[in-house]
Amino acid sequence: MLRIAVPNKGSLSEPAAEMLREAGYRQRRDTRELVLPDPDNDAEFFFLRPRDIAVYVGAGTVDVGITGRDLMLDSHSAAVEHLPLGFARSTFRFATTAGTLTDVRQIAGLRVATSYPVLVADWLRERGIEPASVVRLDGAVETAIRLGVADVIADVVETGTTLRAAGLDVFGEPLLRSEAVLVRRSDTEPPAGLDVLTRRLQGVLTAREYVLMDYDVPADLVDAAVAITPGLESPTVSPLHNSQWCAVRAMVRRDETNRVMDALYDVGARAILVTSIHACRL
């Protein structure tokens, strides 16, 4: 039975549960449940703090888990990234008082506050930058400079609005671009059932990224049309009752749907239909 750790709360919790539901796995209805067996899929789910999941996976207590890339790296556990999951994306940046620092090398000798002290210390060490100290703070860190406990902060930045409101500017290159990831133990063979879980999650990711597009096109324009919709491998082309026309079906990236429809219409395609993909295996 595959033992899977999933976030018990926080921003990762509901998206992870939704992805697992779409992949065909049972998920809890009561947030007080901490263990949930799924005998139909030969799996068992453990609901843990997101920050602890990589530690449990690295220790072999559970087989795999869903957590953030930033949390995995900060854990210093034996867990490694197995599959990026495409949600909860964030960018990790340095910030300080507006107009004071422009280069990460200027951090040398300064105090850095963060909720991810191991990740930050490792990143600085790899670049030969020695801060005076790395101060661990839980929760919001943007007030650390004003309160006098740090000179620089390292934090998740989305729009930068919160930092600017605190009189701070980001500087230097990002430390990390994070997202939710499926993690496994690094020093053992992949556990039984991981291949099935991986295929199912990849199917969900593909279904979210692509749509199915059907259209009719004159037979002498098929080549021009399929050049616009090459599909993943090759589109399906079928003859219609009217021998002068063909029906074409292909997978198209969801974010390109309207542009592709316009291009097909200009070529001469008609009856262009788009259908969401619920699940797939490639």
C-alpha positions, 0 to 999 in steps of 0.5 A, a space after each residue: 500500500 502506497 503511503 502518501 502525505 498531503 498537506 493538512 492545512 494552508 495554501 497547499 491543502 485544497 489544491 492538493 486534495 482537488 488534484 488527487 480527487 481528479 486523479 481518482 483518489 479518495 479524499 477526506 470530507 472532514 478536516 479532523 481526519 488525519 489518516 484516510 485509507 483508500 483500499 480501492 487504489 491501494 493507498 493510504 493518506 496521511 494529513 500532515 503539516 506542509 513543513 513536516 512532509 519532506 521530513 517524514 518522506 526523507 525518514 521513510 515514515 511515508 513513501 511520498 508526499 506533496 509539499 512546496 519545493 521551498 519547504 523540501 529544500 529547507 527541510 534538509 531531509 533525504 526527500 527529493 523532487 519527483 514531479 512538479 505539480 503546477 500549483 502554488 507557484 511563488 518566487 523567493 527574493 531578497 528585499 531591504 529598505 528601498 534604495 539601499 542595496 542592489 546586489 546580493 553580494 552586498 548581503 555579506 556581513 548583514 543580518 538576514 531574516 526569513 522563515 526558510 533559514 536553511 534554504 537561505 543559508 545554503 543559497 548564500 554559502 553556495 555563492 560564497 556570501 557570508 551574512 552576519 547571521 540568518 535569523 529564523 522568523 515564523 510568519 510575516 517577516 517584512 517588519 523585521 527590518 523596521 523592528 531592528 532584528 535584520 538588515 535584509 529579509 528573504 521572503 516569498 514575493 508575488 506582486 511586491 505590494 506588501 513589501 512596498 507598503 513596508 518601504 522595502 524593495 526586492 533586489 538581486 536574482 531570485 533565490 528560488 521559483 517554487 511550486 507544489 511538488 511530489 517528493 520521494 525518498 532519495 536513497 531507496 528504490 521508488 515504492 510500489 504504486 508510485 508509477 501509477 500515482 505519477 501517471 495519474 497526476 501527469 494525466 491531470 496536469 495534461 488535462 488542465 493544460 490542454 483542450 480537445 479541438 474539433 473542426 471541419 475543413 475542406 480536404 484541400 486545406 487539411 495540410 494548412 489546418 493541421 500545421 496550426 494544430 499538430 497535436 501532441 503526436 499527430 491529429 486525427 483526420 477523418 473523412 466526412 459524408 461530403 467527400 470534399 470536407 474532412 473532420 480534424 481532432 487535435 489537442 491544443 494548449 488551453 491558453 492558446 485556444 482562441 488564437 488557434 480558433 482564429 487562425 483555423 477560421 482564417 484558413 477555412 475551417 468551420 464548426 470549430 468546437 472546443 472540449 475540456 479534457 477531464 483526464 488522460 494518459 499519454 
